Amino acid sequence: MSFAFSDIPDQTGKTAIVTGANTGIGFAIAEGLARKGARVLLACRDADKAQEAQERLTSGHERADTEFLPLDLANIASVRDAAEKAGEEERIDILVNNAGVMMPPLSRAPGGSELQFAVNHLGHFAFTSLLLDKLAADGGARVVSQSSLAHRGAEIDFDNLDAGKGYGRTKFYGQSKLANLLFALELDRRLRAANSPVVSIACHPGIAQSELTRHLGMFGSLFGSVVGLVLNSSEQGALPALQAASDPDAEGGDFYGPYGFREMSGRTSGPAFASKRARDPRLAKRLWDTSIELTGVDPGLEPAAVA
């Protein structure tokens, strides 16, 4: 059941959106899809970095079809603008919710929520919700949500989403990644209940080299270098997302990660373990309702029946 880069099928004629595609794992995901023929929208906050990424993607023998999509996930107004712009595409076949912030000093989004929760979860919740009609056209798209091993052991403190009662960067990061997985699985349950052609699939990169560690200073730089050598490079960390986005055998509600020791690394991808909390539909419903309240964006999907 393992999936390798050589298993990625031809993506010619498909259009993909990858958030955070200008660097690291996001760039590797965008590259993997573009090299297989997909048109890829690089949904990023920084125009200069997006342009550099486009130049890298078009520097090879293949002429990658890419476009910059301005998107600041911390700002719901920007999310709305990006969704409107993306909606002008002829089709959207793949949405990879990859962008993230990892363990920054205490910061808050314009709406007041702690930055990691706002960017990693709320922004993607709103962006996906605003694109659901477009994603459902042309036979239905795949929504891929990037979680993390950090979701294990994490809890969501609904009474402290603005960090007004205290902040721990590691705790809040885990909370945001648990939210990613809860959302991915709940989205698929609701899509199935609505008989939608859209499917929602989750993934995680294991422990991979990434610019997410930039907020950890010198330790982060050293850690990132060691990870790339010993565990997963950015390219290897991208493989589970590429499986979720392209594997013909992937189904809604699946969760993929590195096919190696404790899912930390591996040269192939396969089924991953989701914690009991991540699979709790009641917790997911509470997160869903809270997300609507905090973003002002309602996906319009009714909850599935809970046994």
C-alpha positions as CSV (number, residue, x, y, z in Angstrom):
1,M,0.0,0.0,0.0
2,S,3.0,2.3,-0.1
3,F,3.1,5.2,-2.6
4,A,6.3,6.5,-4.2
5,F,7.0,9.5,-6.4
6,S,7.0,7.2,-9.4
7,D,3.4,6.4,-8.6
8,I,2.1,10.0,-9.2
9,P,-0.1,9.7,-12.2
10,D,-0.2,12.3,-15.1
11,Q,-2.0,15.5,-14.0
12,T,-2.3,17.1,-17.4
13,G,-5.5,19.1,-17.6
14,K,-5.9,19.5,-13.9
15,T,-5.6,22.7,-11.9
16,A,-4.3,22.7,-8.3
17,I,-4.0,25.3,-5.6
18,V,-1.2,24.8,-3.1
19,T,-1.1,27.2,-0.1
20,G,2.3,28.1,1.2
21,A,3.8,26.9,-2.1
22,N,6.7,29.3,-2.3
23,T,9.1,27.3,-0.1
24,G,9.9,24.0,1.7
25,I,7.3,21.3,1.6
26,G,4.7,23.5,-0.1
27,F,7.1,24.2,-3.0
28,A,7.9,20.4,-3.3
29,I,4.1,19.7,-3.5
30,A,3.7,22.3,-6.1
31,E,6.7,21.0,-8.0
32,G,5.5,17.4,-7.9
33,L,2.1,18.4,-9.4
34,A,3.5,20.8,-11.9
35,R,6.1,18.3,-13.2
36,K,3.3,15.9,-13.9
37,G,1.4,18.5,-16.0
38,A,-0.9,20.2,-13.6
39,R,-1.5,24.0,-13.7
40,V,-0.6,25.1,-10.2
41,L,-1.7,28.3,-8.4
42,L,0.9,29.3,-5.8
43,A,-1.3,30.7,-3.0
44,C,1.2,32.7,-0.9
45,R,1.4,35.9,1.1
46,D,4.8,37.2,-0.3
47,A,4.7,38.1,-4.0
48,D,8.5,38.2,-4.3
49,K,9.0,34.7,-2.9
50,A,6.2,33.4,-5.1
51,Q,7.9,34.8,-8.1
52,E,11.2,33.2,-7.1
53,A,9.3,29.9,-6.7
54,Q,7.8,30.3,-10.2
55,E,11.2,30.9,-11.7
56,R,12.5,27.8,-10.0
57,L,9.6,25.8,-11.3
58,T,10.0,27.0,-14.9
59,S,13.8,26.6,-15.0
60,G,13.8,22.9,-15.8
61,H,13.3,21.1,-19.1
62,E,9.5,21.1,-18.6
63,R,7.6,24.4,-18.8
64,A,5.5,24.4,-15.7
65,D,2.2,26.2,-15.8
66,T,2.0,28.3,-12.6
67,E,0.4,31.5,-11.4
68,F,0.7,33.5,-8.2
69,L,-2.5,33.7,-6.1
70,P,-2.2,36.4,-3.3
71,L,-3.3,34.9,0.0
72,D,-2.8,36.0,3.6
73,L,-4.5,33.3,5.7
74,A,-4.4,35.4,8.8
75,N,-6.7,38.0,7.2
76,I,-10.2,36.8,6.3
77,A,-10.6,39.7,3.8
78,S,-7.6,38.4,1.9
79,V,-9.0,34.9,2.1
80,R,-12.2,36.1,0.5
81,D,-10.3,38.0,-2.3
82,A,-8.2,34.9,-3.0
83,A,-11.2,32.6,-3.2
84,E,-12.9,35.1,-5.6
85,K,-9.8,35.2,-7.8
86,A,-9.4,31.4,-7.7
87,G,-13.1,31.0,-8.7
88,E,-12.2,32.6,-12.0
89,E,-10.2,29.5,-13.0
90,E,-11.8,27.3,-15.5
91,R,-11.6,24.4,-13.0
92,I,-10.1,23.5,-9.7
93,D,-9.3,19.8,-9.2
94,I,-7.0,19.9,-6.2
95,L,-6.8,22.2,-3.2
96,V,-3.8,21.5,-0.9
97,N,-4.1,23.3,2.4
98,N,-0.4,23.2,3.3
99,A,0.6,26.7,4.6
100,G,1.4,27.0,8.2
101,V,3.1,28.9,11.1
102,M,5.1,27.0,13.6
103,M,5.8,28.1,17.2
104,P,6.2,31.9,16.7
105,P,6.3,34.4,19.6
106,L,2.8,35.3,20.7
107,S,1.0,37.0,17.8
108,R,-2.6,37.4,16.9
109,A,-4.4,37.6,13.6
110,P,-6.5,40.7,12.8
111,G,-9.6,38.9,14.0
112,G,-8.1,38.4,17.4
113,S,-7.3,34.7,17.3
114,E,-3.8,33.4,18.2
115,L,-1.8,33.4,15.0
116,Q,-1.1,29.6,14.6
117,F,-4.8,28.7,15.1
118,A,-5.8,31.6,12.7
119,V,-3.4,30.7,9.9
120,N,-3.1,27.0,10.2
121,H,-6.8,26.3,10.7
122,L,-9.2,29.2,10.4
123,G,-7.8,30.6,7.2
124,H,-7.9,27.2,5.5
125,F,-11.4,26.6,6.9
126,A,-12.6,29.8,5.3
127,F,-10.7,29.4,2.1
128,T,-12.0,25.8,1.5
129,S,-15.5,26.8,2.4
130,L,-15.6,29.7,0.0
131,L,-14.4,27.4,-2.8
132,L,-16.7,24.5,-2.2
133,D,-19.1,25.2,-5.1
134,K,-16.1,25.6,-7.5
135,L,-14.5,22.4,-6.1
136,A,-17.8,20.5,-6.7
137,A,-17.9,21.4,-10.4
138,D,-16.4,19.2,-13.1
139,G,-16.9,15.9,-11.3
140,G,-15.5,17.0,-7.9
141,A,-12.1,18.0,-6.5
142,R,-9.9,16.7,-3.7
143,V,-9.2,18.9,-0.6
144,V,-6.0,17.9,1.0
145,S,-5.3,19.2,4.6
146,Q,-1.7,19.1,6.0
147,S,-1.7,18.0,9.7
148,S,1.2,16.9,11.8
149,L,2.5,14.3,14.2
150,A,2.0,17.1,16.7
151,H,-1.7,16.5,16.6
152,R,-1.2,13.5,18.9
153,G,-1.6,14.4,22.5
154,A,-2.9,17.9,21.6
155,E,-6.2,19.4,22.8
156,I,-8.2,22.4,21.8
157,D,-8.7,25.0,24.5
158,F,-11.9,26.6,23.2
159,D,-11.8,29.1,26.1
160,N,-8.4,30.4,25.1
161,L,-8.2,30.6,21.3
162,D,-6.9,34.2,21.6
163,A,-4.2,33.2,24.1
164,G,-5.6,35.7,26.5
165,K,-5.3,33.3,29.3
166,G,-1.7,32.3,28.5
167,Y,0.4,31.1,25.6
168,G,2.7,28.1,25.0
169,R,4.0,28.0,21.5
170,T,4.3,24.2,21.3
171,K,0.9,23.7,22.8
172,F,-0.8,26.1,20.4
173,Y,1.0,24.6,17.5
174,G,-0.3,21.1,18.4
175,Q,-3.8,22.6,18.9
176,S,-3.7,24.0,15.4
177,K,-2.6,20.8,13.8
178,L,-5.3,18.8,15.7
179,A,-7.7,21.3,14.3
180,N,-6.5,20.6,10.7
181,L,-7.1,16.9,11.1
182,L,-10.5,17.3,12.8
183,F,-11.6,19.7,10.0
184,A,-10.4,17.3,7.3
185,L,-12.3,14.4,8.6
186,E,-15.4,16.3,9.5
187,L,-15.4,18.0,6.1
188,D,-15.4,14.6,4.5
189,R,-18.2,13.3,6.7
190,R,-20.4,16.3,5.8
191,L,-19.5,16.1,2.1
192,R,-20.6,12.4,2.1
193,A,-23.8,13.3,3.9
194,A,-24.5,15.9,1.2
195,N,-23.7,13.5,-1.6
196,S,-21.0,15.9,-2.8
197,P,-18.5,14.8,-5.4
198,V,-15.7,16.6,-3.4
199,V,-13.6,14.5,-1.1
200,S,-11.5,15.6,1.8
201,I,-8.2,13.8,2.6
202,A,-5.6,14.5,5.3
203,C,-1.8,14.0,5.4
204,H,1.2,14.8,7.5
205,P,4.9,15.1,6.4
206,G,6.5,13.3,9.3
207,I,9.5,15.1,10.7
208,A,10.7,17.0,7.6
209,Q,13.1,19.8,6.7
210,S,11.0,23.0,6.6
211,E,11.2,26.7,7.0
212,L,8.5,26.4,9.7
213,T,11.4,26.2,12.2
214,R,12.5,29.7,11.5
215,H,10.9,31.0,14.7
216,L,13.1,28.7,16.8
217,G,16.3,30.8,16.0
218,M,19.7,29.1,15.8
219,F,18.3,25.9,17.2
220,G,15.7,25.8,14.5
221,S,18.3,26.2,11.7
222,L,20.4,23.4,13.2
223,F,17.4,21.2,13.7
224,G,16.2,21.7,10.2
225,S,19.6,20.8,8.7
226,V,19.8,17.6,10.8
227,V,16.3,16.6,10.0
228,G,17.0,16.9,6.2
229,L,20.0,14.6,6.6
230,V,18.6,12.0,9.0
231,L,14.9,12.0,8.6
232,N,12.9,13.6,5.8
233,S,13.9,16.3,3.3
234,S,11.2,18.7,2.1
235,E,10.7,16.6,-1.0
236,Q,10.1,13.4,1.0
237,G,7.9,15.4,3.4
238,A,5.7,16.4,0.4
239,L,5.0,12.8,-0.7
240,P,2.0,12.1,1.6
241,A,0.3,15.3,0.3
242,L,1.1,14.2,-3.2
243,Q,-0.4,10.8,-2.5
244,A,-3.5,12.4,-1.1
245,A,-3.8,14.7,-4.1
246,S,-3.2,12.2,-6.8
247,D,-3.4,8.5,-5.8
248,P,-6.3,6.9,-7.8
249,D,-6.9,4.6,-4.8
250,A,-7.2,7.4,-2.2
251,E,-10.6,7.9,-0.7
252,G,-12.4,10.6,1.3
253,G,-11.5,10.4,5.0
254,D,-8.1,8.9,4.3
255,F,-5.0,10.0,6.3
256,Y,-1.5,9.6,4.9
257,G,2.0,9.9,6.3
258,P,5.6,8.7,5.7
259,Y,5.7,4.9,5.4
260,G,8.5,4.5,7.9
261,F,9.4,4.2,11.6
262,R,6.7,5.8,13.7
263,E,5.7,7.8,10.6
264,M,8.6,10.2,11.2
265,S,10.3,9.5,7.9
266,G,10.2,7.3,4.8
267,R,10.9,7.2,1.1
268,T,7.3,6.2,0.5
269,S,3.9,7.2,1.8
270,G,1.0,5.2,3.2
271,P,-1.9,5.2,5.8
272,A,-1.2,7.2,8.9
273,F,-2.6,7.0,12.5
274,A,-5.1,9.6,13.6
275,S,-5.6,10.0,17.4
276,K,-8.9,9.2,19.0
277,R,-9.4,12.8,19.7
278,A,-8.9,13.7,16.0
279,R,-11.6,11.1,15.1
280,D,-14.2,12.5,17.6
281,P,-17.2,13.8,15.6
282,R,-18.6,15.7,18.5
283,L,-15.3,17.6,19.0
284,A,-15.2,18.2,15.3
285,K,-18.7,19.7,15.3
286,R,-17.8,22.1,18.1
287,L,-14.7,23.1,16.2
288,W,-16.8,23.6,13.0
289,D,-19.3,25.8,14.7
290,T,-16.6,27.8,16.4
291,S,-14.8,28.3,13.1
292,I,-17.9,29.7,11.5
293,E,-18.3,32.1,14.4
294,L,-14.7,33.3,14.2
295,T,-14.4,33.6,10.5
296,G,-17.9,34.6,9.5
297,V,-17.8,32.0,6.8
298,D,-20.3,29.1,6.7
299,P,-19.7,26.2,4.4
300,G,-23.4,25.4,4.4
301,L,-22.9,21.7,5.1
302,E,-25.1,19.9,7.6
303,P,-23.4,17.5,10.1
304,A,-23.5,13.8,9.5
305,A,-25.5,11.6,11.8
306,V,-23.5,10.6,14.9
307,A,-24.1,7.1,16.2
